[in-house]
Amino acid sequence: MFENLSDRLERSFKILKGEGRITEINVAETLKDVRKALLEADVNYKTAKSFTETVKEKALGQNVLKSLKPSQLMIKIVHDELAALMGGSSAGINLKGSPAVILMSGLQGSGKTTFSGKLANMLKTKQNRKPLLVACDVYRPAAIEQLKVLGEQINVPVYANESSKNPVEIAKAAVKYAKEQGYDTVIVDTAGRLAIDEQMMNEIAAIKEALQPQEILFVVDAMTGQDAVNTANEFNDRLDFDGVILTKLDGDTRGGAAISIRSVVNKPIKFIGTGEKMDALDVFHPSRMADRILGMGDIVSLVERAEAQYDEEEARRLSKKIAKNQFDFNDFMSQIQQIKKMGNMKDLMGMIPGMGKALKDVEIDDNAFKSIEAIIQSMTPEERQNPACLNGSRKNRIAKGSGTSIVEVNRLLKQFSQTGKLMKMVSQGKLKMRR
């Protein structure tokens, strides 16, 4: 998302390279370039101007330590100010009601229905909540059906009344039903509407009045750029919502909305959607986003995603097998499945410091594991458990059965062998950290 902005900022900091100290002249030149980079990334003009003025003021007021170069100090100041601009710290959602009612708002096509499903899934799996999804979009064809399909995927019930065209009455009935059935969270998916559509805006205001929700979330498509900020402003004037959800942050967007929406609307970004899968939802952390904008990666988020898929019992079992040199293709397949659950491969690798830039023009197919899985699945149980038995005729059979070539089968066997050796060295403590 921030590739172009990251490149521009890196070029801006190079202006200070080789400089012995920060002066009014070299800072002005650097920040002129930074402001251009922000504007090109679709950041609000007033926000970009205010941001660079704050950075300049802080940069000129600091001494450059002998251990730091001026460009390094400037990167730190820009990083801290970017994080502050996006809210400083992450913001949670209010779940104090009984049930807690969360009302969705936003434009048509912004991703409200999909986000409603993702949020229900997150609350159910990570916070042990008992959510109920409510279908209050009575205008869009198949909106109710879409929510029902998502509900089935994540095993969360959906309350709908397809005979009614009154979303206020549907929402009130849903909250009553939730109380009776013991649901502790009600997520109300509403129809998309334009801020200029007075009738539709009055309708969502009426839903708010009737439900008195603990949270009103404004869902916005990050790919709409500066328009996202303007729309958020208009909706906030009418609804006084509690937080913003940025969807489609995995798309080819310039990212300006993420940077400027907080400062313009003065409401926190609470979650970001990073893909189409039901678990592709992250809490928004301003400091981590600043890391990614400046090409520093996001190791904390990467570790959190890994931990979400980490099976302690499985890890213990695996470490014993590695120590005895018994790591086989069944274990290899299990590891692949865990990695796939962590999300989009390019997004994951971009969280590693320095990798974002290296992967800029590289396309990483999310189906990259398919040929490996096909090869392993074409093996007999004996071959998976004992790869040493794979001779020429067996390899030929596996290649034909998996629709791959003998070259690909041999490559996988070589990689598997190297992985096994590496894992054994690590488990025995023979591998130096530097290597």
N, C-alpha and C positions, 0 to 999 in steps of 0.2 A: 504493500500500500504506500509506503513512504520512500520507495527507492529513489525517485528523482529528488525529493527534498533532502534525503540523506546525502546524496552525491553533491548537491549544491552547497549544503552546509560544510561538508568536508573541504570543498574548494575554497569556501570563505575563510575557514580557519587556517588554510595554507598561507594566506596573506601575512599572518603573524609569525610564520615559521622563520627562524633565523633572527627574529627580532629579539633584542636583549631585554626590552621592557615594553609595557603597554603605554602608549601615548594617545593623546586626543586624535592625532592624525591617523595612526594605523588602526585604531579602534573604529573610527568613523568609516574608513574604507571597508573594514570587515563587516560592520553592521549594515552598511548600505547593501552589501551582497546578501546578508542574512535576510534583510527585509524583502528583497526581491525574491529570494527563495521561498519565503513564507507566502507572499502574494501569489506566486506561481502555483503553490500548493493549495490555492483557494482559501487561504486564511483571510478572515475579515480584515479590511484595511486598517480600521481603528485599532484592532487587536494587535496587528503586526507592528504598527507605529508605536503603540504604548509599550509593547514587549521590547523592542530594540532600544527605546529610551531608558527603560529600567535596567537592561543589561549594560548599557553604556555607563550609566551612573554607578552601578556596582563594580564594573571592571576598572574604572578610573579611580575608584576609592580603595582598591586593594593593591597590596605590594606583591610582586612576583617572587615567590620563594626560590632559593637557589636550586632546590630539587625539582622545580617546575619550570616549564617553558611557557611563554605568554599564551601560546595556542592551547596548551593543556588547561591553563587556568580559565581561558575563555570558554572552552568546552564544558568545564564544570559549572560555570555561571549560567551558560545557556541551558544546560541540562536541568539545573535546579529551577530556573525560571520557567522552563517548559512544563515541568511537573507542577509547579505552583499555578500556572495558567490553566492547566487541565483539572485543577481541583486539589492538588497537594496529596490527598490520601483517598483511599477507596471509600465508597459510601454504601452501606447496607440497605436492606429494605425493612420496613416496619411490618412485623407480623404479630402485633400485640392483640388484635381483635379476636373475637370468638363467634364466628370464624373471622380470620383476617381477610379483608376484601381488597383485591388488587384490580384496578380498572385500567384497561389498555386504551390508548388513544393514538391517533396518527393518520397520515394520508393513506389512500388506497394504494396497495402495492408496496407498502413500506416493510412488510414482513410481520405484522401484528399477530396473525394466526399462528405462524410458525414459531415466533418467539413465545407465545402463550404456552405452546406445547413444550418448548425447551425449558421454560421456567418451571413448569409443573414437574418435568422430569428431574431438574436439578433439586428442587425442594423435596421431592419424594426420595431420591437416592442419596442426597448429601445431608439433608436436615431431618430425615424421617418424618416429614409432614404428610398429611393425608389430603391432597388437593382435589378440587372439583373444577373442571373446565366448564365455562358457560358460553354457549353460542348465542350472541346478541347481534350478529350481523345478519339482519333479515332482508338485506337488499342484494348482496352479491350472490349470483347463482353459484351453487355448490359450496358456499362458505361453511355451512353447517356440516356438510359431508366431509370437507377437508379437515375440520376440527375433530370429527369423529374418527377419521383415519389416523390422525396423529395420536389421539387418545388411546386407540387400540395398540399402536406401536409401543407406547410407553406404559400401557396398562393403567391408565388414569380415566375414570368415568367422565362423560360429557353430558351436561344438562342442556336439553334443547326442547323447544316447543314450536314445531314447524307449522302449526295451524295459526299461530299468533304473529302479528306484524308489529307488535308493540314491545320494543326492546326494554323499556322501563319496567313493564309488568313481568317480562321474562326474567329480568335480573332480580327483581324483588322475590319472585317465586323460587328462584335458584338459591338465594341466601336462606330462605325459610327451609327449603329442602335440605341444604347443607347442615343446618342446625339440627334438624330431625335425625339425619343419618350419621352425624358425628364427623363431618368433614371439617378440618381446622383451617383450610385455605380455599378461598373462592377466587378464581382467575377469570375475569369477565372480558371476553373478546368482543370488541365492538366493530361497527362498520367503519371503513375508511371515509374520511370527509375532508373537504377543503375549508380553510379558515373563512373564506368569503361566502360559503354556503350557510346562510343565517339559520335556516330551518334545521339543518343537520347539527350545527354547533349548539343550538338550543336544546336539541335532543340529548346530546352527550352531557350537557350541563344538567339536564333533568335526571339523567341516570346517576350523576354524581350526587345530586341533591337527595335522591331517593335512597341511595346505598350508604352515603357518608363513608367512602372507602378509606382504608388506612393508607393506601398507596395509589397514586395516579401516575402511570408511566407513559411517557411520550415516546413512541417507537418511530425512528427515522432512518431512512436509507442513506448510509454514508456516501453512496455514489452520487447523490444529488448535490454534493459539494456545498457551496455557499447558500443555496436555496434551502438546505436543511436547517441552517441557522435562522434564516428569516421565518420559515414555517414554524419552528420551535417557539420563536418569540411571539408569533400571533396566537398559537395555541395556549401558551402560558398566560397571556393576557386574559383569556377566557376561562381557563381551567385551573390556573395556578397549580400545575402538576408538581410532583415531588422529585422526579428524576427522568433522565433521558436514556434510551436504549439505542445504541448505534448498531444497525444490522449491515450485513454484506461488507464487513471490513476486510474480507479475504479477496474482494474484487479489485479491479484495476482502477482504483480511485486515488485522488491526490491527497486525501487525508485531512484537508483543511477543516472539515466539520469537527473532527475529534479535538483539534487544537483550539478552535475559537468558540465552540458552542457554550462552554462553561462561562467564559468571560462575558459573552453577550447576553445570555439568558439568565445567568447566575443560578443555575440549577445543575447538580452533579450528573455526570455520566455514570450510570450504575452498572450496566452490563454491555458487553459487545458480542455480537454474533460473528463467528469466524468460519462458517460453513453451513451446509445444508443438513448435516446429521443432527439428531436430537441431543447429542452431547456437545455440539459445537457452540458452547456458550461459556464465556469467561467473565468473571468479575473484573471491572475496569480498574486498573491500578495506574494512576498518572505517572509515577516514577518509572515503572516498567515500560510504559509507552514511550516516555522520553528516552529511555535506554535504546529502544528499537529505532526511534527516529534518528538517533545519533550513531546508529550502526554498532551499538554495544551488545546486541543480542538481548535475550531475556531468559537467563538460566533458571531463575526462580520459578517462572511459569512452566518451563520445560520439566523441572523436577516435580512440580505439583501434578502435571498431567501424567507423568510416569508413576507417581505414588497412587494416583487414582486407579491405575490398572495393576498395581503391585499386589501380588498374592504371596503373603509371607510364608505360608506352608509350602507353596510351590517352589519358592526361592530356596527354602531349606532343603527340600528334596533334590532340587537341581544341583545345589552346591555339593551334596554328597556324591551324586553321580559324576560330577566333573572331577572331584578329588580322586575317584576310582577309575577315571578315564572311561566312563560309560555313557557320556553325552551322545545321544543318538538323534536321528531325524525326527522322531516324535517330539523330542524336547525342542529341536530347532523350529518345528512348525508351531509349537506352543508360544515360543518367543515372538515369532512373526505376527501371530494373532494379537498378542498384547501390544506390539508396536502399532499395528493397524488401528487399534481402538483409540490410540492417543490423538489421532486426527490427521489432517492433511500433511503429507511428507515434506513439501517445500516449506510450509509454515513452521513445522517442527524444527527443521534444519536451520531455518532463519533465526531461531531463538539462540543458536550457538554463536557467541561473539565472533565477528569477522566473517561468518558464513553468509549473512544476508547479501553482502556485496559480491562475494564469490559466486553466488547463485543467481545474480541479477538476470542474466540472459539464458539461464539453464532451465529447461522444462523438466520437471520431475513428475512423471505419470503416477497417479495414485494406484494404478494397476501394475506398478513395477514388480510387485510380489507374485503376480498371477502365474507367471511361467515357473517360478520356484515352487509354488504350491502345487501346480499341475505335475511337476516332476516328482515331488515327494508323494503325492496321491497316487501316482502310477506305480509306486513301489509296493512290493508285498510286505506284510507285517514283519517277516524275517529280515528283509532288506533294510527296512527302516531301523530296526533294532541292531542290525549288524552290517553297517556300510562296507566293511572289509570284504564281504562276499560278492560285491558287485564286479563281475567280470565283463568282458566285451559283449557277450550275447545278451546278458541282463541289461546292460546300458542301452543296447540297440532297441530292446523291447520297451524300455522306459521312455526313450526318445519318441518312439512311434506312438505309444499310449498317451503321452502328454502333448503331442503335437509340437514338439521342439526338436532340436538337432542334437547329435551326439556331442558336438562342441559345447552346447549349453549344459548338457548333463555333466560332462567332465569339468566344466568351469565351476558348477555348483559343488561337486565333490571336492575340488581343490579348496574352494572357499570354506567349506564345512570342515575340512581337515585342519586348515590354518586356524579357524575359530576355536576348534577343540584344543589345539596346542596352546593357543593364547590363554584360553580360560583356565587350563591346567596350571600354567605358569603363574597366573594371577592368584589362583587358589592356594598355591604352595609358597607364595610370597617371593618368587624368584624374579618377578618382573619389576625392574626399577621404575619408580614413578615417572622419571624423566622420559623413559622410553614409552 
